[in-house]
Amino acid sequence: MEHKQLLTVFNSLPVGIGFFTADGTLVRCNESFCRIFGADSQTLLGNKLNINENSVVPDVVKEAVRRCVPVQMSFLYDFDKQRTDKRFFSTRTRTCYLKCNGNPLYDNDGKFVNYIFDVAQHFLDEGYPVKYISPINEPQWKWGGSSVWQEGCHYETEELVEIFRMFAEEIILRDMPVKLYGPESGQYLGKTPEYLAALTGDEMIMKVLDVFAVHSYHSDNRPEERYEFKELCVDTHPSLRFDMSEWCELPNKSHTKDFKGALITARIIGQDIVYSGCVSWTSWVAVNNFSINEDGFDYSDAMITADFDFSDWYVAKRYYGFAHFSKFVPVGSVVLDFGFRPSEDNNDFNVFAFLTPDNKTVLVAVNEGESQSITVDGDFDKMQIITSVQDEELKEVYNGEFKNQIEIGSDSIVTVVIE
């Protein structure tokens, strides 16, 4: 049926039909709706009438519109009382009974938004501390084609903003204790600065966007990309928090028993936090199933590898790259950037420094080459040194008085805690 025909049917219906946005604004109505309320459509729509500002409409109806849920009820409508609203004049007087039959209308995006919020509300009601909603994953990748093996979540920049705005409006309308998180861009550069500019340029989105999240893919051996991301994005938005919300070795060449996986993981964590300016770091998954290759080794890319029912599992070597940070650099620590800058051609040796909330200085050294030594100067008293290598993990090799010369063995991760 053509649009003109549909419009004729719409206006010919004997029942009044009005379309309201979730914030209560009337955006369309038919002729019967106008006749019932004693005003023409130009008056009703031109004044952007809002149901929440109408003292005659019951709160139950207003709440249903706000929550986008069905509502059925009859109520007495007092036109004389409604006349006190100066925004439009009704030709009707006295009172009449109105039967309200309201139902939400969603497009696919609206269904998606409400589904996500219903799920979030369920977990909040169960007592889980839901803090963030992340509606999009890696919008720049157009996964698919003849062989679909990865999640498809592609959005053009304008579409991304539209989705985030819908989520922002819903958070505000529902008054939910959550914030927006995203867009979980798939790399530091490329489209990421464009996404950042588009999201931060939208006033509604910025009311609830708490974290700009990015993934650390396709730059494992390119620290220069992290320097550029920090300069372009982080330094220009000092009030916005940045997270690195997903990484794994890609392609994964380190099997679960190979300490090389721990070395790469530790290097990426340190560079993502110190050089990219991200304040948190997340592995792509904590647990993955066994993935035995033709060489007999398990190439599962998680911190823990297991079979499907968890009857057999073990900790992968790459976990210890993570542990050298997570066990010694607590929440609330700050980066101590002493100017060390590796490059793509010289990336085998990295040292990262942090100051903890209890005023300890923590160094994490990642050495993928030959043995080296570092010198530490300062007014310190005590020192603890923890080392991991292929055959030993998180071994305390020193705990005593401060010394300014520290040996960093080949293919090792060393955490130094100084007080």
Secondary structure by P-SEA (a helix, b strand, c coil): ccaaaaaaaaaaccbbbbbbccccccccccaaaaaaacccaaaaaaacccccccccccaaaaaaaaabbbbbbbbbbbcccccccccccccccbbbbbbbbbbbbbcaaaaaaaaaaaaaaaaaaaccccccccccccccccccccccccccccccaaaaaaaaaaaaaaaaaacccbbbbcccccccccaaaaaaaaaaaccccccccccbbbbbccccccaaaaaaaaaacccccccbbbbbccccccccccccccaaaaaaaaaaaaaacccccccccccccccccccccccccccccccccccccccccccccaaaaaaaccccccccccccccccccccccccbbbbbbccccbbbbbbbbbccccbbbbbbccccbbbbbbbccccccccccccccccbbbbcccbbbbbbcc
